[in-house]
Structures are given as structure tokens and as C-alpha cells.
Amino acid sequence: MEVMMKIFNTLTNKKEEFKPLREGEVSIYVCGPTVYNYVHIGNTRPMIVFDVLRRTFEYLGYKVTFVSNFTDVDDKIIKAAKAEGITEKELTDKYIAAYEDVRRNLNLLFPTYAPRVTNTMDAIIKFIDNLVKSGYAYEVDGDVYFRVSKIDEYGQLSGIKIEDLVAGASERIDENDKKEESTDFALWKKTDEGIRFDSPWSKGRPGWHTECVVMINDIFEGGKIDIHGGGQDLKFPHHENEIAQSMACHHHPIAHTWMHNQMINIDNQKMSKSLGNVIWAKDMVAELGCNVVKWFMLSSHYRNPLNLTEEVLNSVKKEVAKVDNVIKSVSLYLQVNHIANENYNKAAVDGMVGALEDDLNTSLALTKILDQVKKLNLAFRQKEKNDKAIAIEYQTLLKMTAVIGFVFEPRKLNAAELEIYQAWLEAKQNKDFETADKLRTQLIEKGII
């Protein structure tokens, strides 16, 4: 199929045809979590969105290098470790493992690389040192700051102007009078608390905005990648400051394409601890299952806000059930009647992927899956069944759901279950309703129907 991937580039504020840096390859970096607690459902939106992006590229034949980091050095981590009475390493290991469980339970592909800040410290210190030596950064009393004023392109991603930031800063008292300019940001912090690292300036730890630039620099040649992604809340200052450092070192904005997903609201309210409406991802997945959570996350375009309500969730559950029910029913029919699996309809799957090629139009892709459900149901309900046609439509639906990363598993019967199922069919055919009801109860208890 002809590849025409189009992505809305937040760096240029327009939808552009994707052209990789290297033919047949795609490099993607997505900002990962700061691991001081369990991840909430807002954190799972970029996890799911960029997993679908990766899967789409792989379906199209690209070799994808996918990187997502763990921030395991942070003030919040120090505070949380004290509260839990464990070391920072024990805390971060615990929540990284919990994050990986969520990734696994959502059937998301694991990154090609998942670097941690603590394992990248030497490279981070060297990177900052180079910025100091080149005049883009300066040291004051053991702290190191980046000179934003030296980057003419500052604000190219967010559209925020330096003069507006300066004006805003002048309206409030700046607690940090060490900086040359109010707009400068910390690259290194001298500290006496928590985990500390030796550096040319002090014992301390890096600022948040440097780690991703260094990790990209470490993994990808010249620190340049195809796509950098993350939540809309990272656009400024985090991603803007990443770009500033890359402009200083490499004279390019890290990625050719920048992608940002919008946030999730709960009943039209922002999710926050103060409102008490934070939903942990692990709890939502445990309650609703992988398919419902993913369907909900993909039901609206990634650049639109997503609102979680009971009404929306009920609608999602019904749509997922339509897919699940027909797969279960048809898989049993094919198995009982010993009908061989057929190839899927590639044109239909390509049609669904075509929706994803248009800036990840996942809502349209889900509509195409539901259209395929209708096709399969229609073929399955024909009085004069065409078993080959049923098998093709069935495999097409399975392929569609697999491309996006859903987990709809056909029901496979063992010999004893198959015997009960066939006896149930015979009882229904013979109008022996009493026996049929008893056998049906057994099948329901076993989760077969």
C-alpha cells in the first residue's frame, strides 16, 4: 500500500506529510513518568496514543525505535520516599514496576529503550558542562542556569515570547535572585537533601528539562529524531526548554515533528488531588479491562480533550461488547464446524489503517472496526452460510483489532467443552428445551457463551 502518513506538527502548527530522517525507519521519543506514585489515567493517554502511532508505522513497514524514559530523580520522589519510609531507589523501583504492569495489562508494546535519569547522570553532567563552557549556561553558588536570552528561536514551539515572560516575572517577587534573568532555568541544583551526585559545580542533581535532551543525544546520532511526543502540559516549559538546549548544542529543535495529546477531564472537571477525582490507571484497568480502557482513550482524537463520564463509559462498554460477542460467537462456530481459518481482507484492514495515517484518526478507525462487526454479523446470520466468507470476515476483524493493540481473544474449547457445546446445539435443534437450558447454564458458567 502507498504510505501517506500525515501528522499535525505542533512545531509548525499544521498537518504535514511525514518524511523520515532515514528511509524505512522511524525514531520516536515520548516523555515518561516521574515515578513517585502510581500513574493516573491521564498518564495512560500518551502511553496508548503513541503505542498506536508506533503500531501504525510498523504495519506500514517501518522499523521503529521507540524510547520512553523514567524520571527517577526529583523532589517529589524524595518527599514520597520519606513518607513511605523507604529509600528513593526502593520507591522508584516500586513505581516503575507498577507502571510496567499497567503497560503490560494494556497490551502496549515495550519501548526499544527505557532509560532512567540515574543511569544517565555522567552524560547529563558532561552535557551541562559543555553548555557552561560554550557560554549558554552559567554557575552561581553551585547551581547552574541556562541563558534563555542566547536562543533567538526561544518560544518556537509554544509561541510564548521572552518579553512576555519577562513582563510576567516582573509582576511578582522572584524567590530566586541568583539568576541573571528571570527567564533562565535550572540545569543543576545544589542540594543537601536526598540522592546527590558529584559534579564540577556541587553535590546535587539535574534540573528536569535536561534529562530528555541528553537521553535522545545518547541514543540517536546527533540528538536528532523524527518524532517527539508527550502531553499538552509538557509543551511549555519542558519541551520548549529541551529545544533551547538542543539549539545551543546542535542548532536544531531535536525532532522534525512534535506531537502533543490533550488532557483527560472527569465529568468536565480537571483531574486533581484537591478535587479528589484522581483515578489510578491500575484500578481502571482492573475494573474495566484492557479493551474498554483503550477504546475510551481512542474514542476521541488525541488532540481533543477527553471527558470521562458514566454515560461515555457505558457507550464504550456497549461498543466493545459488540466486538467481543461476535468474535466469541463466530470463533465457536468455526471451531465446532471444523472450518479452516482463511486469510483476512487486506484492503479492509488497509482502509482502517488509512484513518490512522490521517494524523491518528482513531475515532474513525474504531468506526471502521464496528463496520467490520456489521459485515461479520451479516455473513454469520445468512440462512445459507458461506463458511469461507465468514472465516475471511472474522480474520479481518481480528487483524483490525490486533493492529491497534486490542486483545479480543477467540474462545478455544477443549474436548469436554466442545462435547457440551455440540450437545447444546443438538438439544436446541431437537427442541429439547429443558436439556438445552441445563447445557446453556454450564456453558455460561464456563464463560463459553
N, C-alpha and C positions, 0 to 999 in steps of 0.2 A: 504494500500500500504506500501511497505517496505521503510523506511526512510533512505536515504543515502546522507544527506546534506554534501556538500563539500565546504569549503571556503578557499580562499587564505589568509593566516595569515601573515600580514606584520611583525609580531614579529619574525617569523621563516623563512620568505621568501619562503614559499611553500604552496601548496594546501593541506589541511588536512580534514579528515573526522570529522565532527562536533560532539562533545560529550558534552552534557550539564553538568553543575555542579550538577544540580538536575534533576532527571528523569522527563520528561514530561514538563519541564519549561525552559524558555529562558529569560535571563536578558540582555538587550541592553541599552547602553548609547551612545547618539550621541551629540557631541558638538553643541550647538545652537548659535544664532547670538549675536553680541554686538549691542544693539538696540539704535543706534544714527541716523539712516536713514532708508529709505525703503530698503528691501532686493533686490539684483540684481539677475539675472538669474543663476549666479554661485552658489548662496546660495541655490537655489532650487534643484540643482542636488543631494546633500546628503539628502535633505528632501524626494525626490522621491525615490532614490535608497534604503534608509533604510526603507521606508514605504513598498516597495515591499518585502524586506527581512522579515519584520515583518509579512506581509500578507502570505508569503510563509510558514513561521513557523506555523502560525495559521491554514492554510489549512492542514498542516501535523499533526495537532492535539496538538501542543504545547500551553501551557499557556504562553503568552509573557508579561513581564514587560518592558515597553519601556519608557525611560527617556531622555528628551532633555531640556537643561537649557536656561535661558536668562541671558546674562551678562548685568546688568543694573547699573554697577559702572565702569567708565572708563574715561580717559582724553578726549577721543573723545566726550563722552556724555556731559561733562562739557562745552566743546567748542561749541557744537551744540545747547545746551540749551541757552547759551548766545546769539548765533546768531539768534535764534528764539524768544528770549525774554520771555522764559517760564522757569519754574523750571525743574530740572533734572527729577523729578518724573513725571511731566506732559509730558515731552519729551519721556521718556521710556514707559510710558503707551500708548502714541500715537503710537509708532512704534511697540510695542508688539501687539497691536490691529490690526495694518496693516499686521503684519506677520501672525497672526492668520487668517486674511481674505484670505491671499494667500494660507495658508494651507487648509482652507475650500473650496476655489474655485478650488483647485487642487484635491479635494476629497481625502485628506490624512487623515489617522486616527490620532486623537489627542493623545498626549503622556499620559501614565498612570500617570506620574508626570512631571511637568514643573517648576522646582524650579528657583527662582531668587536669585542672589547674595545678594541683600539687605535683603532678608528674611532668609539668611543662615549665617549672619555675626557672631553671637555668636559661632556657630560651627567652622567657619573659624578661629576666634581668638583663640579658645581653641586648635585647630589643630596645629596652628603655635606655640603656647606656648609650646605644647608638643615637637615639633621639637627643640625648643630652649633649653628646659630642658634636652633633650636627647643628645645634642651636635651636632645635624645635622644642626642647624641654629644658627645665632648669630645676636646680635643687635648692631647697630652703629648709634649714634645720632638720635634715634627714628625710623630708618629704620631697617628692618630685612632681612637677606640674607640666602640662603640655601647653605651649603657646598657641592658642587658637588663632590669634591675630596673624600668624605667619601663613595661614592657609586661606588663600584668596577664595577658594571654592567652598569654604565652610557654609553649610546650610543647603547644599545642592540636593540633598535627599529630602530633608524636612521642609525646605522652603523658609526656614527661620533665618532672619538676618542678624548678624553680630550686633549691629547698632541697636536692634530691638532688645536683645538680651542684655546689653549694657544698660539701656534705659530702664529695663525691668529691675535689674540688680540695684540701680541707684535709688529705687523707691523703698528698699528695705535694708536693714542693717546686715552686713555680711559678717558672719561669725568668724570667717577665716580671712584674716588680714595679711596672711603670708603671701598670697598670690599677687603676681604683677597686675593681672587683670581679673575682673570678676568672672569672666567667661572661661578662664583656664580651668582644666580639670585634672584630677589627681591620677598619676601613673603609678606612684609608690607612696605608701603611707607608713611612717614610722609608728611603731606601737609597742606597748609593754604587755599587751593582753593577748591571750590566745596563741595560736600557732604563728611562728615568726620565721623568717628566712634571712640569711645573711645577704647583704648587697653592698655595693660600693658607697651607699649613702647612709644606711642604717639597718638595724634589725627591724623587719616589718613584713608587709605583704602588699601585693599589687592592687591597683585600682581595678574596678570591674571592666572598664572599657578596653583594656589592653589584651586580655586573655584570648579573645576570639581571633584578633588580628594575627597574633603570634601562632596560634594553632593552625590557622589557614596557611600562614607562611611556612610552618614546619612541614605540612603535609603536601601542599601544592606548590609547584615550581613558580617562583616569582610572586608568591602570595596572591595569585590571580585565579578566580574561579568563574564558572558560568552563572551560578545562582546562589544568592544569599537570602535566607528566609527567616521568618520569625513573626511574632505577634505585633500588631499595630502599636502597642505600647512601647516597643523597643526602637521604634523609628527615630525618636529623639528622647534623650540624648545618646543612647547606647550606640545605635548604628551610625548616627552622624559622627560620633567621636571615633568609631572604628575607621570610617572613611578618612577622617582627618589624619590619623596616624599612618594609614596606608599612602595617602597623598604625600606625606612627609618622607616616607621611606621608598616608595615605589612609583610615585607620581601617577597612580591610578586608583579608582574607587573600589578596589577589591573584586567586586563582581560586575559582570556585564549587565545582569538582571537582578533586581531586588524585588522580593515578594513579601507582602505582609498580610496576614489574616486578621480579620476583625475579632472583637471580643464576644463573650457569651454573657447574656443577662439572664436573671432568674425572675420570671413574672415581671418583666420590664424594669427590673432594678439591677444595678451593678452588683456583682457578687463581691461581698466584703465581709471580713470578720466582724466589723462593727454592727452590721445588719444581721449577722448570724445566719446567713444564707449560703455559706460555702459548702459545696458538695465535693467530697473526695472522689477522685476518679475510681479508686479501688472499690468503693461502696456502690457506685453507679453501675460499674461493670458486673459486680457480683449480683446485683439485684436484677438488672435488665438483660445482661448478656452482651457479648461482643457485637452481634449484628444490629441490635436495636440502638446501641450507643453510636456505632459508626453511621448507621442510616440517618440518625438525627443530626450528627455532625456534618454530614454531606448533603443534607436536605436543602440547605441554603448556600448560595455562592460564598466562597471563602472571604471575599472582600466585603460581604454584607454582615452586619451584626446578626447574631443568632440568639433567639429568645426561647428559653426553656419554660414551657407551661405544661400543665397536666393535659390540656386539650391537644397540644402539639405532640406530646409523648404518646397519647392514645392513638392518634392518627398514624404515627410512625410504627407503633406496635402492630396495627392492622395491616400496614403495607408489608412489613417483614413477615407477618403470618401468611400472607398470600403467597409469598415466595417459598416459604418453608413448607407449607401444606402441599403445594403442587409437586415440589421435589420429593417429599416423602411418599405421596400417593403414586407418582409415576415410577419412582425407583422400585417400589414394591411390585407394581405391575410388570415392569421389565424383568425383575428377578423371578417372580413366580412363573412367568410365561417363558423364561429362558431366552429372552430376546437380547441379542448381542448389541453392545454399545456401538454407536455409529460416530462418525466424525461430526464436529459441530459446523454450523453455518458461519464461516469466517466473515462473510460480508456483513452479517448482522452484528457480530462482535466488533468488527471494524467501525460500524456505524455508531456503536456506543462509545468506542474509544475516540471517535471523531468529536463527540461532545466534550470529552476531556481535553482534546487538543485545542479547543477554543477556550483558553485561559481557565482550564479545570472547571468546566460547567457540569459540576457533579449533580445538580438537581435534574438536568436534562438526561444525564447518564442513568440516574435512578428511574426516570420516566421510561427510558428505553428498556430497562430491566423489567418493569411492570408490563410493558407492551409484549415482551417476550413471554411473560407469565400467561397473558391472554392467549397468545399463539399456541402455547403448550396445552393449556386447558382446552382450547378449541379442538386441537388434534386428538386429545385424550378422550373427549366426550363424543366423538363421532361414533355412530352406531356401527358402521363398517370401519373398524380401526385399521389404520395404516401403521403397522408397528415400526417400520423403518422411519417414517416421518416423525412419529412420536419420539423415537430414540434420538433423532437429529435435533429436534426442538429442545429436548431435555438436555442434551450435551451442550447445546448453545447457551441455555440458561445457566448451567453450571459454570461454563467458561466465562460468561459475563460477570458473574458474581466473584469468581476467583481473580479476575483481572484487577478488580477494585480492592480485593482483600477481605471479602466477606467469608464466613465459614458456614455454608449450608451443606450439611453432610447427608448424603443419601442413607437411608436405613438399610443395613445389611442384616439379613436374617440367618441364624444358624439353622441346622436341620430340624430341631424341635420346634422352633418358632415358625419355620416355613410350613411345617405339618399343621400347626394350629391355624395359620392364616388360610391355607388351602381348604381346611375343614370348614372354616367360617364362610368362605366363598361358596362352597358346596351346599352348606346349610341354607344360605340365603337363596341360592338358586332353586333349592328344593322346597323353599318356603317353610322350612323348619325353624320358625322364628324363636322358639324357646332355646334351642341349641345354639342358634346364631347369636342370640343375646349373651349367653354364657361365654361363648368363644370371643365375642367382641369385648366383653369385660376383661378377659385375660389379655387380649391384645392391647387394650388401653393401659392396663396396669404395667405392661412391659414397655409402654411408650412406643409401640409399633404404629398405632393409628391414633 
